[in-house]
Amino acid sequence: MIGYNIYFVLNTPDEYSKIIQEYWEIDNNDFCNKPTKICEKYNIDIKKLTEIVRTYSLCTIVHNYCSDCGIP
């Protein structure tokens, strides 16, 4: 099973926090929002979205141990 840990930089500007939260929104291990839709909603281009996400957040993928074999 795969899980995700999302981290935010402490002093993330408020206007970027909502964008980042939408970007990393996950449901059943699938990302909920397409980058193009986020860009349209906040009137930014993909380059700016990428810059915001890279600067103010981090996502790590967590691989848990297999329940059948016990191997990660």
Biopython code that builds the backbone (N, CA, C, O; Angstrom):
import numpy as np
from Bio.PDB.StructureBuilder import StructureBuilder

atoms = [
    (1, "MET", "N", (0.836, -1.176, 0.000)),
    (1, "MET", "CA", (0.000, 0.000, 0.000)),
    (1, "MET", "C", (0.884, 1.243, 0.000)),
    (1, "MET", "O", (1.914, 1.273, 0.674)),
    (2, "ILE", "N", (0.490, 2.257, -0.746)),
    (2, "ILE", "CA", (1.245, 3.493, -0.860)),
    (2, "ILE", "C", (0.497, 4.597, -0.124)),
    (2, "ILE", "O", (-0.727, 4.699, -0.207)),
    (3, "GLY", "N", (1.244, 5.413, 0.590)),
    (3, "GLY", "CA", (0.678, 6.581, 1.243)),
    (3, "GLY", "C", (1.502, 7.797, 0.892)),
    (3, "GLY", "O", (2.608, 7.678, 0.364)),
    (4, "TYR", "N", (0.972, 8.952, 1.183)),
    (4, "TYR", "CA", (1.650, 10.200, 0.874)),
    (4, "TYR", "C", (1.735, 11.063, 2.115)),
    (4, "TYR", "O", (0.777, 11.146, 2.883)),
    (5, "ASN", "N", (2.873, 11.707, 2.318)),
    (5, "ASN", "CA", (3.039, 12.714, 3.359)),
    (5, "ASN", "C", (3.271, 14.048, 2.660)),
    (5, "ASN", "O", (4.185, 14.183, 1.847)),
    (6, "ILE", "N", (2.434, 15.031, 2.986)),
    (6, "ILE", "CA", (2.545, 16.351, 2.393)),
    (6, "ILE", "C", (3.063, 17.308, 3.458)),
    (6, "ILE", "O", (2.536, 17.351, 4.569)),
    (7, "TYR", "N", (4.098, 18.076, 3.118)),
    (7, "TYR", "CA", (4.698, 19.036, 4.033)),
    (7, "TYR", "C", (4.618, 20.433, 3.432)),
    (7, "TYR", "O", (4.781, 20.617, 2.226)),
    (8, "PHE", "N", (4.363, 21.414, 4.295)),
    (8, "PHE", "CA", (4.302, 22.812, 3.875)),
    (8, "PHE", "C", (5.422, 23.593, 4.560)),
    (8, "PHE", "O", (5.762, 23.312, 5.709)),
    (9, "VAL", "N", (5.989, 24.561, 3.866)),
    (9, "VAL", "CA", (6.966, 25.467, 4.447)),
    (9, "VAL", "C", (6.235, 26.340, 5.463)),
    (9, "VAL", "O", (5.095, 26.739, 5.224)),
    (10, "LEU", "N", (6.877, 26.640, 6.592)),
    (10, "LEU", "CA", (6.224, 27.370, 7.682)),
    (10, "LEU", "C", (5.615, 28.707, 7.282)),
    (10, "LEU", "O", (4.472, 28.984, 7.645)),
    (11, "ASN", "N", (6.316, 29.516, 6.569)),
    (11, "ASN", "CA", (5.823, 30.859, 6.243)),
    (11, "ASN", "C", (5.242, 30.941, 4.832)),
    (11, "ASN", "O", (5.522, 31.883, 4.090)),
    (12, "THR", "N", (4.445, 29.962, 4.475)),
    (12, "THR", "CA", (3.802, 29.968, 3.168)),
    (12, "THR", "C", (2.757, 31.080, 3.130)),
    (12, "THR", "O", (1.907, 31.153, 4.017)),
    (13, "PRO", "N", (2.805, 31.941, 2.123)),
    (13, "PRO", "CA", (1.789, 32.994, 2.013)),
    (13, "PRO", "C", (0.376, 32.387, 1.930)),
    (13, "PRO", "O", (0.171, 31.342, 1.312)),
    (14, "ASP", "N", (-0.576, 33.057, 2.558)),
    (14, "ASP", "CA", (-1.957, 32.558, 2.600)),
    (14, "ASP", "C", (-2.525, 32.278, 1.210)),
    (14, "ASP", "O", (-3.218, 31.280, 1.010)),
    (15, "GLU", "N", (-2.234, 33.155, 0.253)),
    (15, "GLU", "CA", (-2.790, 32.971, -1.091)),
    (15, "GLU", "C", (-2.236, 31.719, -1.769)),
    (15, "GLU", "O", (-2.872, 31.171, -2.669)),
    (16, "TYR", "N", (-1.054, 31.263, -1.343)),
    (16, "TYR", "CA", (-0.471, 30.049, -1.911)),
    (16, "TYR", "C", (-0.935, 28.793, -1.183)),
    (16, "TYR", "O", (-0.953, 27.713, -1.773)),
    (17, "SER", "N", (-1.302, 28.916, 0.063)),
    (17, "SER", "CA", (-1.723, 27.745, 0.844)),
    (17, "SER", "C", (-2.899, 27.027, 0.202)),
    (17, "SER", "O", (-2.896, 25.799, 0.115)),
    (18, "LYS", "N", (-3.901, 27.765, -0.248)),
    (18, "LYS", "CA", (-5.075, 27.154, -0.875)),
    (18, "LYS", "C", (-4.690, 26.454, -2.174)),
    (18, "LYS", "O", (-5.160, 25.353, -2.462)),
    (19, "ILE", "N", (-3.840, 27.097, -2.947)),
    (19, "ILE", "CA", (-3.392, 26.507, -4.212)),
    (19, "ILE", "C", (-2.676, 25.191, -3.950)),
    (19, "ILE", "O", (-2.937, 24.191, -4.619)),
    (20, "ILE", "N", (-1.778, 25.193, -2.982)),
    (20, "ILE", "CA", (-1.000, 23.996, -2.665)),
    (20, "ILE", "C", (-1.896, 22.889, -2.126)),
    (20, "ILE", "O", (-1.720, 21.725, -2.485)),
    (21, "GLN", "N", (-2.840, 23.230, -1.282)),
    (21, "GLN", "CA", (-3.760, 22.226, -0.741)),
    (21, "GLN", "C", (-4.560, 21.565, -1.851)),
    (21, "GLN", "O", (-4.753, 20.350, -1.843)),
    (22, "GLU", "N", (-5.025, 22.363, -2.805)),
    (22, "GLU", "CA", (-5.763, 21.781, -3.936)),
    (22, "GLU", "C", (-4.852, 20.919, -4.798)),
    (22, "GLU", "O", (-5.260, 19.861, -5.277)),
    (23, "TYR", "N", (-3.627, 21.371, -4.994)),
    (23, "TYR", "CA", (-2.675, 20.621, -5.819)),
    (23, "TYR", "C", (-2.423, 19.229, -5.247)),
    (23, "TYR", "O", (-2.394, 18.246, -5.987)),
    (24, "TRP", "N", (-2.240, 19.145, -3.921)),
    (24, "TRP", "CA", (-1.899, 17.875, -3.283)),
    (24, "TRP", "C", (-3.119, 17.093, -2.789)),
    (24, "TRP", "O", (-2.947, 16.063, -2.137)),
    (25, "GLU", "N", (-4.314, 17.533, -3.068)),
    (25, "GLU", "CA", (-5.503, 16.820, -2.592)),
    (25, "GLU", "C", (-5.563, 15.415, -3.198)),
    (25, "GLU", "O", (-5.530, 15.240, -4.416)),
    (26, "ILE", "N", (-5.650, 14.430, -2.316)),
    (26, "ILE", "CA", (-5.613, 13.030, -2.730)),
    (26, "ILE", "C", (-6.839, 12.300, -2.188)),
    (26, "ILE", "O", (-7.243, 12.511, -1.044)),
    (27, "ASP", "N", (-7.426, 11.439, -3.019)),
    (27, "ASP", "CA", (-8.544, 10.601, -2.606)),
    (27, "ASP", "C", (-8.321, 9.218, -3.203)),
    (27, "ASP", "O", (-8.180, 9.080, -4.418)),
    (28, "ASN", "N", (-8.289, 8.203, -2.362)),
    (28, "ASN", "CA", (-8.032, 6.825, -2.812)),
    (28, "ASN", "C", (-6.751, 6.723, -3.628)),
    (28, "ASN", "O", (-6.715, 6.066, -4.668)),
    (29, "ASN", "N", (-5.697, 7.383, -3.145)),
    (29, "ASN", "CA", (-4.375, 7.374, -3.782)),
    (29, "ASN", "C", (-4.356, 7.999, -5.174)),
    (29, "ASN", "O", (-3.432, 7.750, -5.947)),
    (30, "ASP", "N", (-5.354, 8.800, -5.500)),
    (30, "ASP", "CA", (-5.379, 9.524, -6.766)),
    (30, "ASP", "C", (-5.442, 11.019, -6.484)),
    (30, "ASP", "O", (-6.134, 11.456, -5.565)),
    (31, "PHE", "N", (-4.725, 11.790, -7.269)),
    (31, "PHE", "CA", (-4.786, 13.235, -7.135)),
    (31, "PHE", "C", (-6.122, 13.725, -7.693)),
    (31, "PHE", "O", (-6.531, 13.327, -8.784)),
    (32, "CYS", "N", (-6.783, 14.572, -6.953)),
    (32, "CYS", "CA", (-8.147, 15.000, -7.281)),
    (32, "CYS", "C", (-8.206, 16.119, -8.319)),
    (32, "CYS", "O", (-9.145, 16.172, -9.113)),
    (33, "ASN", "N", (-7.231, 16.998, -8.324)),
    (33, "ASN", "CA", (-7.299, 18.200, -9.155)),
    (33, "ASN", "C", (-6.210, 18.225, -10.214)),
    (33, "ASN", "O", (-5.034, 18.011, -9.919)),
    (34, "LYS", "N", (-6.605, 18.482, -11.420)),
    (34, "LYS", "CA", (-5.656, 18.597, -12.525)),
    (34, "LYS", "C", (-4.959, 19.960, -12.459)),
    (34, "LYS", "O", (-5.606, 20.973, -12.192)),
    (35, "PRO", "N", (-3.651, 19.991, -12.701)),
    (35, "PRO", "CA", (-2.932, 21.263, -12.674)),
    (35, "PRO", "C", (-3.552, 22.327, -13.587)),
    (35, "PRO", "O", (-3.590, 23.500, -13.216)),
    (36, "THR", "N", (-4.028, 21.947, -14.751)),
    (36, "THR", "CA", (-4.620, 22.935, -15.659)),
    (36, "THR", "C", (-5.862, 23.584, -15.054)),
    (36, "THR", "O", (-6.096, 24.775, -15.255)),
    (37, "LYS", "N", (-6.653, 22.817, -14.320)),
    (37, "LYS", "CA", (-7.857, 23.358, -13.673)),
    (37, "LYS", "C", (-7.474, 24.314, -12.547)),
    (37, "LYS", "O", (-8.117, 25.348, -12.363)),
    (38, "ILE", "N", (-6.431, 23.971, -11.795)),
    (38, "ILE", "CA", (-5.954, 24.851, -10.722)),
    (38, "ILE", "C", (-5.454, 26.166, -11.325)),
    (38, "ILE", "O", (-5.739, 27.241, -10.798)),
    (39, "CYS", "N", (-4.718, 26.078, -12.415)),
    (39, "CYS", "CA", (-4.211, 27.276, -13.083)),
    (39, "CYS", "C", (-5.361, 28.173, -13.549)),
    (39, "CYS", "O", (-5.315, 29.391, -13.376)),
    (40, "GLU", "N", (-6.378, 27.572, -14.133)),
    (40, "GLU", "CA", (-7.535, 28.344, -14.575)),
    (40, "GLU", "C", (-8.231, 29.020, -13.398)),
    (40, "GLU", "O", (-8.572, 30.201, -13.462)),
    (41, "LYS", "N", (-8.438, 28.266, -12.332)),
    (41, "LYS", "CA", (-9.146, 28.782, -11.162)),
    (41, "LYS", "C", (-8.434, 29.981, -10.536)),
    (41, "LYS", "O", (-9.087, 30.942, -10.129)),
    (42, "TYR", "N", (-7.107, 29.935, -10.457)),
    (42, "TYR", "CA", (-6.339, 30.993, -9.801)),
    (42, "TYR", "C", (-5.669, 31.953, -10.785)),
    (42, "TYR", "O", (-4.894, 32.825, -10.393)),
    (43, "ASN", "N", (-5.983, 31.776, -12.061)),
    (43, "ASN", "CA", (-5.465, 32.652, -13.105)),
    (43, "ASN", "C", (-3.937, 32.755, -13.075)),
    (43, "ASN", "O", (-3.370, 33.847, -13.072)),
    (44, "ILE", "N", (-3.296, 31.598, -13.054)),
    (44, "ILE", "CA", (-1.833, 31.525, -13.109)),
    (44, "ILE", "C", (-1.445, 30.548, -14.211)),
    (44, "ILE", "O", (-2.270, 29.742, -14.642)),
    (45, "ASP", "N", (-0.207, 30.610, -14.667)),
    (45, "ASP", "CA", (0.236, 29.648, -15.667)),
    (45, "ASP", "C", (0.900, 28.456, -14.975)),
    (45, "ASP", "O", (1.172, 28.486, -13.774)),
    (46, "ILE", "N", (1.151, 27.420, -15.750)),
    (46, "ILE", "CA", (1.684, 26.177, -15.191)),
    (46, "ILE", "C", (3.081, 26.399, -14.596)),
    (46, "ILE", "O", (3.447, 25.754, -13.614)),
    (47, "LYS", "N", (3.844, 27.294, -15.180)),
    (47, "LYS", "CA", (5.181, 27.599, -14.654)),
    (47, "LYS", "C", (5.072, 28.180, -13.241)),
    (47, "LYS", "O", (5.845, 27.805, -12.359)),
    (48, "LYS", "N", (4.133, 29.079, -13.023)),
    (48, "LYS", "CA", (3.932, 29.684, -11.707)),
    (48, "LYS", "C", (3.419, 28.651, -10.715)),
    (48, "LYS", "O", (3.859, 28.635, -9.565)),
    (49, "LEU", "N", (2.505, 27.795, -11.130)),
    (49, "LEU", "CA", (1.997, 26.732, -10.259)),
    (49, "LEU", "C", (3.143, 25.828, -9.810)),
    (49, "LEU", "O", (3.263, 25.520, -8.625)),
    (50, "THR", "N", (3.963, 25.415, -10.729)),
    (50, "THR", "CA", (5.106, 24.559, -10.415)),
    (50, "THR", "C", (6.053, 25.255, -9.438)),
    (50, "THR", "O", (6.548, 24.633, -8.499)),
    (51, "GLU", "N", (6.298, 26.523, -9.658)),
    (51, "GLU", "CA", (7.180, 27.302, -8.777)),
    (51, "GLU", "C", (6.603, 27.373, -7.353)),
    (51, "GLU", "O", (7.334, 27.199, -6.378)),
    (52, "ILE", "N", (5.321, 27.622, -7.238)),
    (52, "ILE", "CA", (4.662, 27.706, -5.927)),
    (52, "ILE", "C", (4.764, 26.372, -5.193)),
    (52, "ILE", "O", (5.151, 26.326, -4.026)),
    (53, "VAL", "N", (4.416, 25.298, -5.879)),
    (53, "VAL", "CA", (4.407, 23.971, -5.255)),
    (53, "VAL", "C", (5.815, 23.551, -4.847)),
    (53, "VAL", "O", (6.005, 23.041, -3.743)),
    (54, "ARG", "N", (6.791, 23.751, -5.701)),
    (54, "ARG", "CA", (8.177, 23.360, -5.389)),
    (54, "ARG", "C", (8.778, 24.196, -4.262)),
    (54, "ARG", "O", (9.554, 23.686, -3.454)),
    (55, "THR", "N", (8.428, 25.456, -4.207)),
    (55, "THR", "CA", (9.008, 26.357, -3.222)),
    (55, "THR", "C", (8.405, 26.160, -1.831)),
    (55, "THR", "O", (9.112, 26.252, -0.827)),
    (56, "TYR", "N", (7.104, 25.890, -1.771)),
    (56, "TYR", "CA", (6.409, 25.917, -0.491)),
    (56, "TYR", "C", (5.875, 24.573, -0.008)),
    (56, "TYR", "O", (5.193, 24.521, 1.015)),
    (57, "SER", "N", (6.167, 23.486, -0.716)),
    (57, "SER", "CA", (5.657, 22.187, -0.259)),
    (57, "SER", "C", (6.557, 21.046, -0.703)),
    (57, "SER", "O", (7.447, 21.203, -1.539)),
    (58, "LEU", "N", (6.286, 19.888, -0.107)),
    (58, "LEU", "CA", (7.025, 18.672, -0.432)),
    (58, "LEU", "C", (6.104, 17.478, -0.219)),
    (58, "LEU", "O", (5.354, 17.426, 0.756)),
    (59, "CYS", "N", (6.168, 16.543, -1.119)),
    (59, "CYS", "CA", (5.393, 15.310, -0.989)),
    (59, "CYS", "C", (6.367, 14.137, -0.981)),
    (59, "CYS", "O", (7.228, 14.016, -1.852)),
    (60, "THR", "N", (6.210, 13.268, 0.030)),
    (60, "THR", "CA", (7.002, 12.042, 0.051)),
    (60, "THR", "C", (6.049, 10.864, -0.090)),
    (60, "THR", "O", (4.936, 10.877, 0.437)),
    (61, "ILE", "N", (6.501, 9.859, -0.801)),
    (61, "ILE", "CA", (5.705, 8.651, -1.009)),
    (61, "ILE", "C", (6.159, 7.612, 0.001)),
    (61, "ILE", "O", (7.352, 7.332, 0.125)),
    (62, "VAL", "N", (5.204, 7.044, 0.720)),
    (62, "VAL", "CA", (5.483, 6.060, 1.752)),
    (62, "VAL", "C", (5.017, 4.700, 1.254)),
    (62, "VAL", "O", (3.837, 4.500, 0.967)),
    (63, "HIS", "N", (5.949, 3.778, 1.156)),
    (63, "HIS", "CA", (5.612, 2.417, 0.747)),
    (63, "HIS", "C", (5.551, 1.555, 2.003)),
    (63, "HIS", "O", (6.562, 1.358, 2.678)),
    (64, "ASN", "N", (4.392, 1.055, 2.305)),
    (64, "ASN", "CA", (4.231, 0.197, 3.475)),
    (64, "ASN", "C", (4.610, -1.237, 3.126)),
    (64, "ASN", "O", (4.804, -1.575, 1.959)),
    (65, "TYR", "N", (4.709, -2.048, 4.127)),
    (65, "TYR", "CA", (5.047, -3.440, 3.911)),
    (65, "TYR", "C", (3.855, -4.215, 3.373)),
    (65, "TYR", "O", (2.716, -3.976, 3.773)),
    (66, "CYS", "N", (4.120, -5.128, 2.480)),
    (66, "CYS", "CA", (3.094, -5.970, 1.898)),
    (66, "CYS", "C", (2.509, -6.888, 2.976)),
    (66, "CYS", "O", (3.250, -7.511, 3.738)),
    (67, "SER", "N", (1.188, -6.966, 3.034)),
    (67, "SER", "CA", (0.540, -7.793, 4.043)),
    (67, "SER", "C", (0.711, -9.293, 3.736)),
    (67, "SER", "O", (0.550, -10.119, 4.634)),
    (68, "ASP", "N", (1.029, -9.650, 2.501)),
    (68, "ASP", "CA", (1.208, -11.057, 2.131)),
    (68, "ASP", "C", (2.647, -11.531, 2.362)),
    (68, "ASP", "O", (2.869, -12.583, 2.962)),
    (69, "CYS", "N", (3.614, -10.758, 1.890)),
    (69, "CYS", "CA", (5.003, -11.220, 1.962)),
    (69, "CYS", "C", (5.849, -10.483, 2.996)),
    (69, "CYS", "O", (6.926, -10.959, 3.353)),
    (70, "GLY", "N", (5.385, -9.326, 3.486)),
    (70, "GLY", "CA", (6.130, -8.566, 4.487)),
    (70, "GLY", "C", (7.264, -7.738, 3.946)),
    (70, "GLY", "O", (8.035, -7.172, 4.722)),
    (71, "ILE", "N", (7.393, -7.648, 2.636)),
    (71, "ILE", "CA", (8.455, -6.880, 2.004)),
    (71, "ILE", "C", (7.896, -5.511, 1.585)),
    (71, "ILE", "O", (6.768, -5.434, 1.097)),
    (72, "PRO", "N", (8.679, -4.420, 1.770)),
    (72, "PRO", "CA", (8.190, -3.087, 1.361)),
    (72, "PRO", "C", (7.962, -3.002, -0.147)),
    (72, "PRO", "O", (7.554, -1.956, -0.652)),
]
sb = StructureBuilder()
sb.init_structure("model")
sb.init_model(0)
sb.init_chain("A")
sb.init_seg("    ")
for serial, (resi, resn, name, xyz) in enumerate(atoms, 1):
    if name == "N":
        sb.init_residue(resn, " ", resi, " ")
    sb.init_atom(name, np.array(xyz, "f"), 0.0, 1.0, " ", f" {name:<3s}", serial, name[0])
structure = sb.get_structure()
